[in-house]
């Protein structure tokens, strides 16, 4: 896999899922307004520290970032957070529904 090409695409994908502009994300990271835009347009790559801040911004680990099988780790994490709030009885109702959804992919 060409990670130099894939990394900007992954950042774009995660940013779209989070619903934030490149400018707002850049500023949230304490960078210039064009920081994320330059990464997504392959004009630069983030430093290791910058990459870790990007992962923090998405509330994911570097492992989750590079997990190519997980299309939406941000949403997966949100889903898990919500599931953890359920009672045992609510979980019993939800589990068959989830199994049915995944069966029809």
C-alpha positions in Angstrom: 0.0 0.0 0.0 1.2 3.5 -0.8 0.8 5.1 2.6 2.1 8.5 1.3 -1.0 8.6 -0.9 -3.3 6.9 1.5 -2.7 9.0 4.6 -4.1 12.2 3.2 -7.2 10.3 1.9 -7.7 8.8 5.3 -7.5 12.2 7.0 -10.1 13.5 4.5 -12.4 10.5 5.1 -12.2 10.9 8.9 -12.7 14.6 8.7 -15.8 14.3 6.5 -17.2 11.7 9.0 -16.7 14.2 11.8 -18.3 16.9 9.8 -15.5 19.5 10.3 -13.9 21.8 7.7 -10.1 21.6 7.0 -9.8 25.1 8.3 -11.5 24.4 11.6 -9.6 21.2 12.1 -6.3 23.0 11.4 -7.1 25.8 13.9 -8.3 23.2 16.5 -4.9 21.6 16.2 -3.2 24.9 16.8 -1.9 25.1 13.3 -2.2 27.6 10.4 -5.6 27.7 8.6 -4.2 25.7 5.6 -2.4 23.0 7.6 -4.9 20.2 6.9 -5.5 21.4 3.4 -1.8 21.1 2.6 -1.8 17.5 3.9 -4.9 16.5 2.1 -3.6 18.0 -1.2 -0.3 16.1 -0.7 1.9 19.2 -0.4 3.2 18.1 3.0 3.0 15.3 5.5 2.4 15.8 9.3 5.3 15.3 11.6 5.0 12.4 14.0 3.8 14.8 16.7 1.3 16.3 14.3 0.0 12.9 13.3 -0.6 12.0 17.0 -2.5 15.3 17.5 -4.6 14.4 14.4 -5.4 11.0 16.0 -6.3 12.8 19.2 -8.5 15.2 17.3 -10.4 12.2 15.9 -10.4 10.5 19.3 -8.8 7.4 17.8 -5.5 5.6 18.3 -2.8 5.4 15.7 -3.7 1.7 15.4 -7.3 2.6 14.6 -6.1 5.2 12.1 -4.1 2.6 10.2 -6.8 -0.1 10.4 -7.8 -0.2 6.8 -10.6 -2.6 7.6 -12.3 0.0 9.8 -13.9 2.5 7.4 -15.3 4.7 10.2 -13.3 4.3 13.5 -14.7 7.6 14.8 -18.3 6.4 14.4 -17.4 3.0 15.8 -16.0 4.6 18.9 -19.2 6.7 19.3 -21.3 3.6 18.9 -19.4 1.7 21.5 -19.6 4.7 23.9 -23.4 4.7 23.5 -23.7 0.9 23.9 -21.8 1.1 27.2 -24.5 3.3 28.5 -27.2 0.7 27.9 -28.7 -1.5 30.6 -28.4 -5.2 30.3 -32.0 -5.5 29.2 -31.5 -2.8 26.5 -28.4 -4.7 25.3 -30.4 -7.9 25.0 -32.8 -6.1 22.6 -30.0 -4.5 20.6 -27.8 -7.5 20.0 -30.3 -9.4 17.7 -30.8 -6.2 15.7 -27.1 -5.7 15.2 -26.7 -9.3 14.2 -29.5 -8.9 11.6 -27.9 -5.7 10.2 -24.5 -7.3 9.8 -26.0 -10.4 8.2 -27.5 -8.3 5.3 -24.3 -6.6 4.2 
